[in-house]
Amino acid sequence: MASFSSIAAAALVLAGSSVLPAPAPTSTLVARANSDCSEAADEVVAKTGGQLLSVQPSGDSCIITVLVQGNGQRPRKVTMKVPM
């Protein structure tokens, strides 16, 4: 009689051998969202003189976070919501 571990191992091998559909590519959506917010990000970086940290599309606007250097102080994080 087969042991539980050998049955479990066989089940894992069989489960892993089934063909699963590939996940839908999301890189196109990410690239499109980034290009939609790129002008807004450039505008915020130019306005603040900061270093771009992140860009997130949010509905019909973009949430842009930059790191702005202070005069002899710690840099501060600034987040702005800009329409696309």
SULQUITA-V488988 format. One record per residue. PSI is psi in whole degrees, -180 to 180 (none if undefined). BURIAL is I if it has 24 or more other C-alpha atoms within 12 Angstrom, else O. Layout:
PSI_BURIAL, PSI_BURIAL
//
This chain:
140_O, 145_O, 162_O, -41_O, -36_O, -33_O, -42_O, -40_O, -42_O, -39_O, -40_O, -40_O, -45_O, -40_O, -38_O, -18_O, -8_O, 149_O, 120_O, 146_O, 143_O, 143_O, 150_O, 137_O, 135_O, -6_O, -32_O, -44_O, -40_O, -45_O, -41_O, -44_O, -41_I, -39_I, -31_O, -31_I, -2_I, -41_I, -41_O, -41_I, -43_I, -40_I, -45_I, -42_I, -44_I, -39_O, -40_O, -21_O, 19_O, -177_I, 129_I, 128_I, -47_O, 157_I, 128_I, 122_I, 142_I, 95_O, -121_O, 19_O, 176_O, 139_I, 114_I, 131_I, 129_I, 158_I, 118_O, 126_I, 140_O, 168_O, 94_O, 6_O, 173_O, 146_O, 151_O, 149_O, 128_O, 129_I, 129_I, 144_I, 120_I, 135_I, 147_O, none_I
//
